[in-house]
Amino acid sequence: MLLRFNVENFLSFNNSQELSMYSSRVRKHKEHTIEYTDFSVLKSAFLYGANASGKSNFVKSISYAKNIIINGISNTNLFNKYFKVDKNNIDKPSKFEFEIMIENTVYIYGLGLLLNKKIVTDEWLYKYTLKSKKEVTIFERENNKVIFNEDILFDENSKKRMSVYIDDIKTMPSSLFLSEIATKHLENEDIKLLEVVHNWFKYNLITIFPESEFLNKLLIGYDKKLNKLFSKYLKGFDTGISEITVSETEDFSNVLDEINNKQLVNDIINLEKNREIIFYDKTKKKLFSFRKNVNDNLTINKLNIIHEGKNNDSISFEYEEESDGTRRLFDLIPLYTELESSRTILIDEFDRSLHPKLSKKFIELFYTISKDTKSQLIVTTHESSLLDLLLVRRDEIWFIEREKDGSSKIFTLDQFKERFDKSVEKAYLLGRYGALPTFKNSTLEVLKCVKE
């Protein structure tokens, strides 16, 4: 689970800004929290703000930090990602800090980087168990000097091995110590906790952007479990879809003409048996795959999305014929399967192409499906109908606002101490909490400029 996240000097974030998933003393919606002896953790957060306020940048900051940890600094585009409004910030480190819980242990991991130079300035990892509550330093790093807590290493062999790794990092200013140790898959239990933390970022943290796509859509027609999942929720969301199948044909000549990639066409024509090539045209929203059938003939496979006609007859549509909202559901519904594994999921522009009632239904289902898990859902949205204290808690609602200097500021509705019967949506749209667009020119002034 994510407990806290801090970001500093990245994109529109200048000074350190924090999102906390620790719950306050709000008594409503206890099912929205994960309870511990001394505290509770929120299962969701909803981030509101005007366009260009920094909502997407917040999700990007977490996504970029994850990418650095998993794929390495050299494989991440960090050029000019610092807070550029202040030119002096180019020489200041950008910082990201995560406080996460894995089982009953809390880990605090952070890193500082000079982004344009791709140099690690500092890095740290601490931990404490819920039982002991005593914070223990695992390692601290300043530039290329790492100090590792040898007290957690029980044998001399581990200490010698760690000293070698510490010496190695001196010649690797663009590498994270956590990632270097974690990816070695060492069996020593004392060192393995670094791999545990690394794996949380790799497997338990999911970020979804507006352009993110579930590219395994064709599996829906083959995978019975996935097909059942989609059929259930697409019916529940009143899309008019009754069934999803896959059609197979050997007539694919016209399709090859649409693929503007000679190498890909050549790979398709020479496709080996038991291999599959999936082709997705993002512009035309066309999706199909190529396979060899039992007769070793090349076939094209397409999704058939079945709707019920007026006379209870079945009418088949292709994926690109579906509405933007339905296609958006094809990308979001698979997330429900991740909730069983206690994931932390972030969705930027969650409500894109979704009807307000459908957005609300999606959130209600999240709380139902994740009831006995430690999964979390954090979304950015403009959908004001979700600002309903009958649906969400006061401490789950956050705002991001652009300051006069161009920087983004994060704050929570909980600081306003609103009553539980308050119409938060109305108050927000009236500007009580800020985080709304302000228009400098009146409609008449704009019309005047157009006429001129």
N, C-alpha and C positions, 0 to 999 in steps of 0.2 A: 504493500500500500504506500501511497504517497502521503506524507504527513505535512511537509512544507517544501516550497521551492522559492529560491531567491535568484534574481538575475540583475546584473549591473553592467552598464556600458555595452549594450548589445541592441542594435537597431534603434528603436525609439525609446529604449530604457536607458536612462542616464544614471541617476543614483539608484541604489539598491531598492528593488521592489519585491514584495513577498506575497505569495498566495499561501494561506494556511488552511489545511484541511482538518485542523482540530476544531471540534464543535464548541459552541459557547453554551450558555445555560438555557438555551431555548428548549422548552418542554414539548413542543409540538413535533409530530412525526418522529417518534423514537426509532421507527423502523428504518429511518434514513441514516442511522449512525451504527458504527461498530463499537460495542461497549467494552471497556477495560476497567480495571479496578479504580484507577485514579483519573481517567480521562476517556473521551470517546472521539472517534474519527468519523468525519463526514463521508458519505458514499458518493456525493455529487457536488458540483459547483457550476453555476451559470454566470458567464461573464458577458456583461452588456457594455455598450459604448457606441459612440458615433463612428461613422466611417473614418478611417485613418486615425483612430484613437490609440490603436496598438493591440487590439484583440488578436488579430492574426499573428502579430509579432510575438505575442506571449506564447502561443502554441509553437511558433517557429523556434523560439529560444529553447524550449524543452526538446524539440525535435533535433535541433542542431547539436545540443549537448549530448543527446543520445547517439547521434551519428558519429560524433568525435570519439565517444567512448567505445563504440562497437567497431567502427570502420577505420578509425584513426584520423589524425589531424591532416595528414597529407592527402587523404581522400575526401576531404570536406572543403567546400568552397567558403572560405572565411574572409575573403578580400572585401574590405570596406563594409564590414558588418558591425563595426563599432558605432557608437552614437556620434554621427558625423556633424550634427549641428554645432557641437563644440569641437573645433579643430584640434585642441590640445588632447582630446581623448584618444587620438591615434597612438599616443605613447603611454596610455594607461591600460592596464589589464582589464579584460572583460571577464566577469566572474559568474559562475553558475554553482549553486549549492542545492543539493537534494537531501532531505531528511526522509528516509523510507523505513518501513517495517517489514521484515522478513521473518515469518513465524513470530516468535516473541522477543526478537532482538531488533533494536532501533540502530540504524546506521546513518551517519551524517557524512556524505561525500561531497567534496567540492573541488573545483579547479579554476585556475586563473590563466588566461592566455593573452598574449599580444597577437591579436588576430592577423594583422597584415604580415607579420613576420613568422606566424605559425610556431611560436615559441611558448612553452609552458613556463609560467612565472611562479606558480605555486599550486599545490595539490594537497589534499588532506582527507583522512578517513578516521572517523571515531565510531565507537559503538557503546551501547549499554543495553543490558537486559531489563525487562520489566520487573524482574525479581530483585536484582541488585540495585538498579537505578544509578549505578556509579559509572560515569563516563570514562571510557578507556581509549587512549590514543593508539590507533593501529600504526599509522605512519603520518608524517608531515614532510612536505617537500618545499624547498625554496630554491627556485631556479633548478639546478641539476643536483642539488644536495638533498638526499633523502635520509631522514632519521626514522628507522623502524623500531617499534617497541619489541625488543628481544625478550621481554618478560613473558610474551605469549608463545614463544618458541621453546618447546620442552627439551629438545636435544641439540647437541653440538653440531650434528650434521645439518640440521635445519638452519642454524645460525651461520654456518660457513656458506651454505648455498645462498642464503639471503644476502650475505655480504658481496657475493659475486654479482647478483642482480643489481644491487645498489651501485656497484662500480660501473656496471654496464650502462645504467641510465645517465651517467655523467656525459656520455658521448651521444646521447639521444635527446636533445632538447625539444624535439617535436613529438615525443612519445609520452603517453601517460603511463605512470608507474602501475596504476591499477590494471590497465589493459595488458601491459607487458607480462605481469605476473599471472593474471587470470587466464590468459590464453595459452599458458604453458601446461595447464591441466595437471598441476602437481597433486600428488596423492596425500601429502602431509596435511593433516586436518587443521593445523594451526595457520597454514598459509592458504588453505582452500577457501577460507571465508572471503578472500578477495574475488575468487571465482563466483561465489554465491552472490555477491553484490553486482558483479559484472553481468551475471545471468539475469538478474532482475531487470536491468536496462534492456537486455537483448530479448527477453521473452515476455515480460510482464508489463512493459510500457509500450502502448500503441498510440500513434498519432495519425489522425485522418484529416486530410485537407480537402477542399472542394473538388480538386482535380483527382483525388485518390479514387481508384477503381478496384472493385473485386474482380480480378481477371480470371478467376476459376469458375465463371458463370456457367460454362458448358458442363461442368461437373454436376450441375443441378439435375440434368437429364439422366445421368448415369448413377450418381450416388443416392441411394434410397433415403439415407438419413438426411442429407442436405435437401433433397427433393421434398421430403415430408416437412422439413422446417420452413422452406419457402412457401409451400402450398398453404400451410397453416397461417403464417403471418400475412401473406398477400391477400388471403381471404379476409382475415381479421381487419386489415387496413382498408377494406372495401375498394380494392383495385379492379374488381370484376374478373380477376384471373382465377380460373378453376383448376388448371393443370399446367405443368411444364414438361415438355418432352424434347427429345433431340431427333432430328431427321437426318438421314444419311442418303447421299446420292453420288453417283459417279460423274454426273454432269457438272463440271466446275470450270469450264473454259472461260465463261464470262467473268467469273470471279477473279481469275488470274490476271485478266486485263485491267482490273481495278487496283491491283497491287503495284504501286510505283517503286518497286525495289527488285532489281534484276537478280541479285544474290538470293533474296528470299524466294523468288519464283523458282530459281534453279534448285534450291534446297527442297522445295515442295515437290517438284517433279521427280527428284532423286531420293525421295523420302524412304528411309529404311523401315522394314517391318517392325511392329511394336513401338514405333516412334510416333510422336504427334507434334504438329506445329500449330500453335494458336495464333490467329491473326485478328487484331482489333484495330479498327480505324476510328480513332477518337473523334475526328471531324464529322464523319458520317454516322458514327455510333454503330457501325456494323461489326458483328462478332461471329466468327466461325473458325473451325479447325479442320486440319487435313490429317487423314489417317489411311493406313492400308487395311482393307477388310480381309475376311477369311480367304477370299480368292486372290489375295495379294494385289488387288486393284486399288488405286488411289481414290479416296472418297472425300467429299466435303460434308461437314457436320454443322448443323445450325440449330439454335434454340427455337423450339415452337412454343409460343406462349398462347395457351388456349383460353378463350373467353366464351361465355355462354351467350348464344344468340337469343332472339325474341322467342323462338319456338323450341327453346331448350336444346337447340343444336349447337355443336361446337365449331367455333371459328378460330382459325390459327393466325396469329400475328408473329412477325419477326421482332427481334429485340429493338431495332432502330425505330419501329413503329410505335413503341410505347411512349408515354408522356415522360417529361423530365422528372416528375415526381416519382413515378413508378421506377424509373431507372435508378433514381437516388436510393430507393428502398432496396434495390438489388445490391447496392454497395454497403448499406447499413445493416441489413438483416443478419449477415454472417457474424456481426459483432456479438449477437446474442449467444452464439456458441462459445465465445471467449469468456463469458461471464462465469462459467463454471470453474474456470481456472484462476479466479481472483486476479483479473487484469486491471490495470489503470489505463483507461481509454480517454484520449482527448480528441474532440471533433471540432474542427474550425468550420464556422458557418453551418452549424448543425441543421438549421431550418431551411437551407437552400432548396427551393422547389417543393417544399412540403406545405400542405395546408395546415393552418394553426391547430385544428383538431387532431390531425395526424401527428403533429409534433408532440402534442400533449399525450396522446396515446402511446407513443414511442417511449416517453419518459415514464409513464405509469407502468408499462411493461418492464422497463429496466428495474424498477424497484421490486416488482414481483419476482422476476427471474433471478435477481441477485440477492434475494432475501437471506439465504443461508451461506452467502459467500462474502469475501472481502473485496469484491470488485468495486471499482469507482468509475464514474462518468463525469468528465469535465468538458463543458462545451462553451463555445462562443456563439452568440445568437442575437438577432434583432427581434425575435418573436416575443412581443410584450405580453401576450396572453399567458405565458409561463410565469409571469410575475404575480403569482397567485399563492397566498400563504395557506390556502387549502390544499395546494399541490406540493409546494416546496417549503423548506424552512427559511427563516430570515437570514441565518448565517450561511446558507448555501448560495445566496445571491451576491455577486460581486460586480463592481463597475470599474471600467478603465477609461480614464479621461486624459486628453492631451492638454498639457500645461502651456503657458505662454511661451516658454522657451523651446517648445516642440517635443518635450519629453513626455512619456506616458506615466501615469500614476494609477496604482491599483488600490482600491478600498472596498470595504464590505458594507452591505446594507445594514448589517447588525449594529454598526456604530450609531445609526439613527434611532435605534431602540423603538421601532414602530410597533404599535399594537397589532395583535394577531388578526383583528377584524379590519385592519387598514386596507384600503384599495391601493396596493403598491403600484400596480400598473398605471392607474390614473395619476398618482403622485409623480411617478417617473416621467411620464409623458408631459406633465406640467413643469418639469425641470427641477423638482425638489431635491433630487440627488445629484444633479449634474449629469455628466457623461452623455449629453445630447448634442446633436449638431446645432450650431448657431449660424444664422444666415445674416450676413452683413448688409446685403442689398434687398430692398423690397421688391415685390413682383412688378410694380410700376417702373422701378428703376431698371430692372432687367429688360422689360418690354421696350423701354426707351432706347436702351443700348442696341437691341435687336433691330429696331426700326432705323437707327442711324447707320 
